[in-house]
Each structure stands twice: as structure tokens, then as C-alpha cells.
Amino acid sequence: MNIIVNGKRFEFEKEINLSDLLIFLNIDEKKCVIELNKEIIKDYNIKLSNGDKIEIIRMVGGG
């Protein structure tokens, strides 16, 4: 299964859901917004499909 995350292609041998992808990428789901195929996603347990395009926007604080 091929998935594109922020323009970079990732290949997985088995199905993966969005939550597992965030764990794989070491991203805290509470500190980001996810766009899946141009739609904002709030349920991170959604299964991903071959060819899905994901944009991850991370929240960063500063001062």
C-alpha cells in the first residue's frame, strides 16, 4: 500500500489506519491537524487506502 504524506511516498506491506501512521511518524495526534484527500479528519481510527494523500499540519508554540 502506498500513501503520500506531506508530499513524501511511504509504502506499507499491510493495511494501516491513520492513528497507526501517526505513531509510525512519531507525531502526537493531539498536536496536529490531518487532511486526508483534501478533507479535514477528526477520527484517527479511519483505515487508509492505497494512494491516499495526507497533509499533516503540526501545532507549534513559541514565544
C-alpha positions as CSV (number, residue, x, y, z in Angstrom):
1,M,0.0,0.0,0.0
2,N,1.4,3.4,-1.0
3,I,0.5,6.6,0.9
4,I,1.7,10.1,0.3
5,V,2.3,12.2,3.5
6,N,3.2,15.8,3.0
7,G,4.5,15.0,-0.5
8,K,6.6,12.0,0.6
9,R,5.7,8.5,-0.5
10,F,5.5,5.7,2.1
11,E,5.0,2.1,1.4
12,F,3.4,-0.4,3.8
13,E,3.0,-4.1,3.4
14,K,-0.3,-4.3,5.2
15,E,-3.3,-2.0,5.9
16,I,-2.8,0.8,8.3
17,N,-5.1,3.3,9.9
18,L,-4.4,6.9,10.5
19,S,-3.6,6.5,14.2
20,D,-1.0,3.9,13.4
21,L,0.5,6.1,10.8
22,L,0.9,8.9,13.3
23,I,2.6,6.5,15.7
24,F,4.9,5.4,12.9
25,L,5.8,9.0,12.2
26,N,6.2,9.8,15.9
27,I,3.5,12.6,15.7
28,D,1.3,13.4,18.7
29,E,-2.3,13.4,17.3
30,K,-3.3,16.0,19.9
31,K,-0.9,18.5,18.4
32,C,-1.8,18.3,14.7
33,V,-4.5,18.7,12.1
34,I,-4.9,16.0,9.5
35,E,-6.1,16.4,5.9
36,L,-7.0,13.2,4.1
37,N,-7.6,13.6,0.4
38,K,-8.4,17.3,0.9
39,E,-10.8,16.7,3.8
40,I,-10.1,17.5,7.5
41,I,-10.2,14.3,9.5
42,K,-11.2,14.1,13.2
43,D,-11.5,10.3,13.5
44,Y,-7.9,9.0,13.5
45,N,-9.1,5.3,13.5
46,I,-10.0,5.6,9.8
47,K,-8.4,3.0,7.6
48,L,-6.2,4.3,4.9
49,S,-6.3,3.2,1.3
50,N,-3.7,2.8,-1.4
51,G,-3.0,6.2,-3.0
52,D,-4.3,8.3,-0.1
53,K,-2.8,11.7,0.2
54,I,-2.3,13.1,3.7
55,E,-1.2,16.5,4.8
56,I,-0.2,16.8,8.5
57,I,-0.1,20.3,10.0
58,R,1.6,20.4,13.4
59,M,0.8,22.9,16.1
60,V,4.0,24.6,17.3
61,G,4.2,27.1,20.2
62,G,6.7,29.8,20.6
63,G,7.4,32.9,22.4
